[in-house]
Amino acid sequence: MPYIKSGDGRREALQQGEPALLAGELNYQIFFHFKHYYVNLPMEEIKKFVDNFLGEKPNYQRYNDMTGALIRCYIELKRRLNIDAEELINLCADYDDEIAKYEDLKCKENGDVE
């Protein structure tokens, strides 16, 4: 679980919904919102955080970082807060087709693994 340093305003910015720039920030942002708003937290809000993180032109690193952030956040929510946020695993799976299309495109552009 990443811990965003306090005192520089970044925590507050992420808590208010500013786009996460790094995977650790995305993890923090999602964990914070689950911790404080789990009962009334619409998954559309979490998807918005993810989409903002991915940006308009996602790349392999962004997809990989997003997937890792969602899985690690799911594990930490369960371990630390006893929240079974299965929705995060489902959200991760929602991106499978998009990621597969990206992988296929890059395989055509750059050649397959030999």
Contacts in CASP RR format, 6 or more apart in sequence:
PFRMAT RR
TARGET T0000
AUTHOR 0000-0000-0000
METHOD contacts of the structure
MODEL  1
MPYIKSGDGRREALQQGEPALLAGELNYQIFFHFKHYYVNLPMEEIKKFV
DNFLGEKPNYQRYNDMTGALIRCYIELKRRLNIDAEELINLCADYDDEIA
KYEDLKCKENGDVE
1 27 0 8 1.000
1 28 0 8 1.000
1 31 0 8 1.000
1 72 0 8 1.000
1 73 0 8 1.000
1 76 0 8 1.000
1 80 0 8 1.000
2 23 0 8 1.000
2 24 0 8 1.000
2 25 0 8 1.000
2 27 0 8 1.000
2 28 0 8 1.000
3 28 0 8 1.000
4 10 0 8 1.000
4 11 0 8 1.000
4 14 0 8 1.000
4 24 0 8 1.000
4 25 0 8 1.000
4 28 0 8 1.000
5 11 0 8 1.000
10 25 0 8 1.000
11 28 0 8 1.000
14 20 0 8 1.000
14 25 0 8 1.000
14 28 0 8 1.000
14 29 0 8 1.000
14 32 0 8 1.000
15 29 0 8 1.000
15 32 0 8 1.000
15 33 0 8 1.000
17 29 0 8 1.000
17 49 0 8 1.000
19 49 0 8 1.000
19 52 0 8 1.000
19 53 0 8 1.000
19 55 0 8 1.000
20 26 0 8 1.000
20 28 0 8 1.000
20 29 0 8 1.000
20 49 0 8 1.000
20 52 0 8 1.000
20 53 0 8 1.000
21 53 0 8 1.000
22 65 0 8 1.000
23 53 0 8 1.000
23 65 0 8 1.000
23 66 0 8 1.000
23 68 0 8 1.000
23 69 0 8 1.000
24 69 0 8 1.000
25 53 0 8 1.000
26 49 0 8 1.000
26 50 0 8 1.000
26 53 0 8 1.000
26 65 0 8 1.000
26 66 0 8 1.000
26 69 0 8 1.000
27 69 0 8 1.000
27 72 0 8 1.000
27 73 0 8 1.000
27 76 0 8 1.000
29 49 0 8 1.000
30 46 0 8 1.000
30 49 0 8 1.000
30 69 0 8 1.000
30 70 0 8 1.000
30 73 0 8 1.000
30 88 0 8 1.000
31 73 0 8 1.000
31 76 0 8 1.000
31 77 0 8 1.000
33 41 0 8 1.000
33 45 0 8 1.000
33 46 0 8 1.000
33 49 0 8 1.000
34 41 0 8 1.000
34 73 0 8 1.000
34 77 0 8 1.000
34 81 0 8 1.000
34 83 0 8 1.000
34 85 0 8 1.000
35 77 0 8 1.000
35 81 0 8 1.000
35 83 0 8 1.000
38 83 0 8 1.000
38 85 0 8 1.000
43 87 0 8 1.000
43 91 0 8 1.000
46 87 0 8 1.000
46 88 0 8 1.000
46 91 0 8 1.000
47 91 0 8 1.000
47 94 0 8 1.000
50 66 0 8 1.000
50 70 0 8 1.000
50 91 0 8 1.000
50 95 0 8 1.000
53 62 0 8 1.000
53 65 0 8 1.000
53 66 0 8 1.000
53 69 0 8 1.000
54 62 0 8 1.000
54 63 0 8 1.000
54 66 0 8 1.000
55 62 0 8 1.000
58 98 0 8 1.000
58 102 0 8 1.000
60 102 0 8 1.000
60 106 0 8 1.000
63 95 0 8 1.000
63 99 0 8 1.000
63 102 0 8 1.000
66 92 0 8 1.000
66 95 0 8 1.000
67 92 0 8 1.000
67 95 0 8 1.000
67 99 0 8 1.000
70 88 0 8 1.000
70 89 0 8 1.000
70 91 0 8 1.000
70 92 0 8 1.000
71 88 0 8 1.000
71 89 0 8 1.000
71 92 0 8 1.000
73 85 0 8 1.000
73 88 0 8 1.000
74 85 0 8 1.000
74 86 0 8 1.000
74 88 0 8 1.000
74 89 0 8 1.000
77 83 0 8 1.000
77 84 0 8 1.000
77 85 0 8 1.000
77 88 0 8 1.000
78 84 0 8 1.000
78 85 0 8 1.000
END
